[in-house]
Amino acid sequence: MQMDRMIICICNNINERRARQAIEAGARSPREVLAKNGCKFNCGTCKCDMGDFIASEMDQHIESKVLIAAE
């Protein structure tokens, strides 16, 4: 069961689910994740955490494609 409740951007109330949806829609930077959610940076505190989340999601996406191709 995947938990999507962690808030990544407090100012814009962006949780993991909303960030993941933006990434699946093509966002590759924190600014793009916010833009896909109709937001922009306010305080900017979330930039590092958002960047780490994007990298983690992209790594998982690449690993799942590799596993499918190898099967």
ChimeraX commands (.cxc) that place a marker at each C-alpha (Angstrom):
marker #1 position 0.00,0.00,0.00 radius 0.5
marker #1 position 1.48,3.30,-1.10 radius 0.5
marker #1 position 1.17,6.24,1.28 radius 0.5
marker #1 position 0.59,9.57,-0.47 radius 0.5
marker #1 position -0.13,11.77,2.52 radius 0.5
marker #1 position 3.28,13.33,3.14 radius 0.5
marker #1 position 3.19,17.04,2.33 radius 0.5
marker #1 position 6.20,18.10,0.27 radius 0.5
marker #1 position 5.25,21.76,-0.21 radius 0.5
marker #1 position 3.44,23.26,2.76 radius 0.5
marker #1 position 2.79,26.64,1.12 radius 0.5
marker #1 position 0.90,25.07,-1.79 radius 0.5
marker #1 position -0.34,21.91,-0.03 radius 0.5
marker #1 position 1.42,19.62,-2.53 radius 0.5
marker #1 position 1.52,16.07,-1.20 radius 0.5
marker #1 position 3.30,13.04,-2.66 radius 0.5
marker #1 position 0.24,12.04,-4.72 radius 0.5
marker #1 position -0.03,15.44,-6.40 radius 0.5
marker #1 position 3.73,15.56,-7.00 radius 0.5
marker #1 position 3.70,12.03,-8.44 radius 0.5
marker #1 position 0.85,12.93,-10.80 radius 0.5
marker #1 position 2.81,15.95,-12.04 radius 0.5
marker #1 position 5.90,13.79,-12.59 radius 0.5
marker #1 position 3.84,11.25,-14.51 radius 0.5
marker #1 position 2.56,14.18,-16.62 radius 0.5
marker #1 position 6.14,15.15,-17.50 radius 0.5
marker #1 position 7.40,17.43,-14.70 radius 0.5
marker #1 position 11.15,17.01,-14.17 radius 0.5
marker #1 position 11.93,19.86,-11.77 radius 0.5
marker #1 position 10.39,21.25,-8.59 radius 0.5
marker #1 position 9.23,24.33,-10.50 radius 0.5
marker #1 position 7.48,22.12,-13.09 radius 0.5
marker #1 position 5.77,20.07,-10.37 radius 0.5
marker #1 position 4.36,23.24,-8.87 radius 0.5
marker #1 position 3.37,24.64,-12.28 radius 0.5
marker #1 position 1.49,21.45,-13.18 radius 0.5
marker #1 position -0.45,21.96,-9.95 radius 0.5
marker #1 position -1.20,25.59,-10.81 radius 0.5
marker #1 position 1.23,26.93,-8.19 radius 0.5
marker #1 position 4.56,28.68,-7.89 radius 0.5
marker #1 position 7.19,28.86,-5.16 radius 0.5
marker #1 position 6.36,30.92,-2.14 radius 0.5
marker #1 position 9.07,30.38,0.49 radius 0.5
marker #1 position 11.12,27.84,-1.53 radius 0.5
marker #1 position 11.86,25.59,1.44 radius 0.5
marker #1 position 10.52,22.56,-0.46 radius 0.5
marker #1 position 12.94,22.79,-3.43 radius 0.5
marker #1 position 15.44,20.23,-2.09 radius 0.5
marker #1 position 12.83,17.78,-0.83 radius 0.5
marker #1 position 10.85,18.10,-4.05 radius 0.5
marker #1 position 14.01,17.52,-6.10 radius 0.5
marker #1 position 14.83,14.41,-4.06 radius 0.5
marker #1 position 11.27,13.14,-4.51 radius 0.5
marker #1 position 11.45,13.65,-8.29 radius 0.5
marker #1 position 14.78,11.81,-8.48 radius 0.5
marker #1 position 13.40,8.93,-6.43 radius 0.5
marker #1 position 10.29,8.67,-8.58 radius 0.5
marker #1 position 12.35,8.77,-11.78 radius 0.5
marker #1 position 14.69,6.05,-10.44 radius 0.5
marker #1 position 11.70,3.83,-9.61 radius 0.5
marker #1 position 10.20,4.46,-13.04 radius 0.5
marker #1 position 13.46,3.52,-14.80 radius 0.5
marker #1 position 13.92,0.39,-12.64 radius 0.5
marker #1 position 10.41,-0.83,-13.43 radius 0.5
marker #1 position 11.02,-0.39,-17.18 radius 0.5
marker #1 position 14.30,-2.30,-16.95 radius 0.5
marker #1 position 12.61,-5.15,-15.10 radius 0.5
marker #1 position 9.84,-5.35,-17.67 radius 0.5
marker #1 position 12.33,-5.34,-20.55 radius 0.5
marker #1 position 14.42,-8.09,-18.93 radius 0.5
marker #1 position 11.45,-10.36,-18.42 radius 0.5
marker link #1:1,2 radius 0.2
marker link #1:2,3 radius 0.2
marker link #1:3,4 radius 0.2
marker link #1:4,5 radius 0.2
marker link #1:5,6 radius 0.2
marker link #1:6,7 radius 0.2
marker link #1:7,8 radius 0.2
marker link #1:8,9 radius 0.2
marker link #1:9,10 radius 0.2
marker link #1:10,11 radius 0.2
marker link #1:11,12 radius 0.2
marker link #1:12,13 radius 0.2
marker link #1:13,14 radius 0.2
marker link #1:14,15 radius 0.2
marker link #1:15,16 radius 0.2
marker link #1:16,17 radius 0.2
marker link #1:17,18 radius 0.2
marker link #1:18,19 radius 0.2
marker link #1:19,20 radius 0.2
marker link #1:20,21 radius 0.2
marker link #1:21,22 radius 0.2
marker link #1:22,23 radius 0.2
marker link #1:23,24 radius 0.2
marker link #1:24,25 radius 0.2
marker link #1:25,26 radius 0.2
marker link #1:26,27 radius 0.2
marker link #1:27,28 radius 0.2
marker link #1:28,29 radius 0.2
marker link #1:29,30 radius 0.2
marker link #1:30,31 radius 0.2
marker link #1:31,32 radius 0.2
marker link #1:32,33 radius 0.2
marker link #1:33,34 radius 0.2
marker link #1:34,35 radius 0.2
marker link #1:35,36 radius 0.2
marker link #1:36,37 radius 0.2
marker link #1:37,38 radius 0.2
marker link #1:38,39 radius 0.2
marker link #1:39,40 radius 0.2
marker link #1:40,41 radius 0.2
marker link #1:41,42 radius 0.2
marker link #1:42,43 radius 0.2
marker link #1:43,44 radius 0.2
marker link #1:44,45 radius 0.2
marker link #1:45,46 radius 0.2
marker link #1:46,47 radius 0.2
marker link #1:47,48 radius 0.2
marker link #1:48,49 radius 0.2
marker link #1:49,50 radius 0.2
marker link #1:50,51 radius 0.2
marker link #1:51,52 radius 0.2
marker link #1:52,53 radius 0.2
marker link #1:53,54 radius 0.2
marker link #1:54,55 radius 0.2
marker link #1:55,56 radius 0.2
marker link #1:56,57 radius 0.2
marker link #1:57,58 radius 0.2
marker link #1:58,59 radius 0.2
marker link #1:59,60 radius 0.2
marker link #1:60,61 radius 0.2
marker link #1:61,62 radius 0.2
marker link #1:62,63 radius 0.2
marker link #1:63,64 radius 0.2
marker link #1:64,65 radius 0.2
marker link #1:65,66 radius 0.2
marker link #1:66,67 radius 0.2
marker link #1:67,68 radius 0.2
marker link #1:68,69 radius 0.2
marker link #1:69,70 radius 0.2
marker link #1:70,71 radius 0.2
view
